[in-house]
Amino acid sequence: MTFSTIIVMLIVGIAMLSIGFATKKRWLKFLSIIPLAVSIWQIAILFLMGL
């Protein structure tokens, strides 16, 4: 995954989470966990490779 793809997934996850809170849709909040988790995991792997 490229860094720009990771950032886009992070932005999509944050947008889904904020829309879920704004509309009070519980399923959207749970669905936003997937792109957030993937992007945070990939960022962690990138930083761990640098160590």
Residue frames relative to the residue before (quaternion, step in Angstrom):
aa qw qx qy qz dx dy dz
M 1.0000 0.0000 0.0000 0.0000 0.00 0.00 0.00
T 0.3678 -0.7217 0.5359 0.2381 3.57 -0.89 0.85
F 0.6558 -0.5288 0.3654 0.3960 3.52 -1.25 0.43
S 0.6425 0.5204 -0.3337 0.4528 3.59 1.00 -0.75
T 0.6278 0.5245 -0.3346 0.4677 3.61 1.05 -0.69
I 0.6337 0.5251 -0.3226 0.4676 3.56 1.02 -0.81
I 0.6637 0.4985 -0.3041 0.4674 3.58 0.93 -0.88
V 0.6401 0.5181 -0.3256 0.4646 3.60 0.99 -0.81
M 0.6555 0.4979 -0.3161 0.4716 3.60 0.95 -0.81
L 0.6314 0.5245 -0.3303 0.4660 3.58 1.05 -0.73
I 0.6604 0.4976 -0.3055 0.4722 3.58 0.96 -0.83
V 0.6389 0.5185 -0.3218 0.4685 3.59 1.00 -0.82
G 0.6602 0.5119 -0.3051 0.4572 3.59 0.95 -0.85
I 0.6609 0.4904 -0.3036 0.4801 3.57 0.98 -0.84
A 0.6426 0.5171 -0.3247 0.4629 3.59 1.01 -0.80
M 0.6551 0.5030 -0.3176 0.4658 3.59 0.93 -0.83
L 0.6513 0.5182 -0.3137 0.4570 3.57 1.00 -0.83
S 0.6807 0.4748 -0.3006 0.4699 3.58 0.91 -0.84
I 0.6299 0.5078 -0.3363 0.4820 3.61 1.04 -0.68
G 0.6337 0.5361 -0.3239 0.4539 3.56 1.05 -0.75
F 0.6679 0.4727 -0.3030 0.4886 3.58 1.02 -0.74
A 0.6580 0.5240 -0.3154 0.4393 3.57 0.99 -0.80
T 0.7619 0.3479 -0.1918 0.5115 3.59 0.96 -0.85
K 0.3672 -0.7581 0.4572 0.2855 3.58 1.35 -0.09
K 0.3664 0.6972 -0.5155 0.3375 3.55 0.99 0.95
R 0.3483 -0.7772 0.4906 0.1840 3.53 -0.44 1.23
W 0.6499 0.5299 -0.3251 0.4373 3.60 1.01 -0.80
L 0.6367 0.5250 -0.3343 0.4554 3.59 1.08 -0.63
K 0.6146 0.5320 -0.3436 0.4703 3.57 1.09 -0.67
F 0.6744 0.4807 -0.2949 0.4765 3.59 0.94 -0.85
L 0.6510 0.5164 -0.3146 0.4589 3.58 1.03 -0.74
S 0.6335 0.5426 -0.3364 0.4372 3.59 1.08 -0.60
I 0.5214 0.6409 -0.4147 0.3814 3.60 1.21 -0.29
I 0.6179 0.5839 -0.3527 0.3910 3.60 1.01 -0.75
P 0.7370 0.3780 -0.2809 0.4848 3.68 0.60 -0.90
L 0.6081 0.5484 -0.3622 0.4453 3.60 1.09 -0.59
A 0.6762 0.4938 -0.2957 0.4598 3.57 0.89 -0.91
V 0.6584 0.5073 -0.3148 0.4584 3.57 0.93 -0.86
S 0.6946 0.4731 -0.2954 0.4543 3.58 0.83 -0.90
I 0.6565 0.4945 -0.3223 0.4698 3.61 0.94 -0.77
W 0.6258 0.5285 -0.3306 0.4688 3.59 1.06 -0.75
Q 0.6762 0.4879 -0.2963 0.4657 3.60 0.91 -0.86
I 0.6295 0.5134 -0.3357 0.4770 3.60 1.03 -0.71
A 0.6399 0.5186 -0.3230 0.4660 3.59 0.99 -0.80
I 0.6482 0.5096 -0.3211 0.4659 3.59 0.96 -0.81
L 0.6404 0.5265 -0.3275 0.4533 3.59 0.99 -0.82
F 0.6906 0.4631 -0.2878 0.4752 3.57 0.91 -0.86
L 0.6458 0.5107 -0.3297 0.4620 3.59 1.04 -0.63
M 0.5960 0.5520 -0.3640 0.4556 3.60 1.14 -0.53
G 0.6612 0.5290 -0.3031 0.4371 3.55 1.08 -0.68
L 0.6232 0.5684 -0.3485 0.4088 3.60 1.16 -0.39
